[in-house]
Amino acid sequence: MTKQRILNEFNDNLSLFNKVETFFAYSVSNDDFIVNVLPYEKVQKHTNILRAFFVDSAAKVHLQRWQIFQKDGHSYLVRTVQATQNVYVGALIHVNNLLPPLSLDMKNNYESVLFGMDGTSLTAVPVSMDNISMIRSMFNNRGNNYQVFTNKTNGLNYLLVDKQFQWAPIMLVASIPERELLQKLVYFQKVIFIIPFGGIVILLFYSLFLKQVLLKPMHELIRGMRRITQGDWNVQLKGDKSKEFTFMIDAFNHMVSQIRHLKISVYEEMIKKQEAEFKHLQTQINPHFYLNSLNIIYSLSVLKKNDLVQKMTEHLADYFRFITRSHRESILLSEELGHIRNYLEIQQLRFPEKLTFSILLPDHYESCGVLPLMIQPFVENAIIHGMDKGKKGFHINIIVQADKEDSTYYVVLISDNGKGFPSDKLKQLQSGQSALGIGDQSLGIWNVQNRLRMKFGDKIDIEFSNGTENGAIVRMRIPTQLE
């Protein structure tokens, strides 16, 4: 009953492993075999093969490994497992049963054979491999998994490819006629030529698609950004077929519109702020001059020089009459120098024997535009801070002349023979710090500098220096045509 149960289990396994010749159990002590093959002749045959495998002194049984065993000109694979001390179970496979599924499913002249690792052929050798000794030597000395072999019988060249089994000491060798391989090479060459042309065509279509869908709208977007950087805020891009770029373009147009309106609003606020600051600076000059004029009248009245008071009041009335009726942003250079002449005549009334002046204005510069009270603060500071209190005469010279470097500019030189600028104050004036650490005496200079910077930026230059012997020099470089 135990034998029958073992046979039934072997039969079930044999239906699963159809390449196995038989499963067996061998009792060493009883020299008894159980094999599950029919008919009786096969039972006897496989029993003799297995007995020879176990009994033959040349056979060395290796447990749990596939071993090659040859009997009566046939090759077998045997794997054994020791169940008990005297009982072995295992499987027997005829090597020929392994070859059909490993053969190349091609034409008849494609052949394959199984070799042992010692170079022994385990299956029938086809005609293409009739020279087994040469094949063995080739694979013993091979450096690759393939070799080229010439059959001396038919003179044909064969490509021999080998692959070793992973779980058994067997190697599969297949022979493929080179002629058959070369016949396919023509079609392969055609495919090789067609593939690059096809790739080029696909690349061209893809490039056109990429240009139309991505590069073109991206270029339009970049061009719009470039126009914005150049100051053109009237940019409106057209929509695109792509939903993503349509969204980006709409967002860009909306952003440009908002920035344009915001920039206009900021400009308007800046202009209003500058106009308010400019008017405030301009009004600072008038009280400054008013107070100086009143001080002069007061000084003359204390000296009881009524005739000079009357004359100065008349000049001052003309001067103030012009100031009160003229609130323009710019006046003519001739008008500005006329006010200065009026102011210097008023000062001459105070210092009749001490103050002299000269004004040189060429006719073609009379109609040039300047800011109101742009030159007067420098003349006023020259009298207040430059005049020596001694008996030495004080002379102010005002000259308008062409700029030697640029004909579109003219130069106004205001010079005197007084004490000149102190060294510390001159450094501050030359560095543009006329309002820092100098005091109220330079309020007029700071006022003029700020008004000029607000109106004309860097178009007007003011330079301060002292004369070679004495006196102060102010050089103003002004464009002939001011917007």
Disulfide bonds with the S-S distance in Angstrom:
none
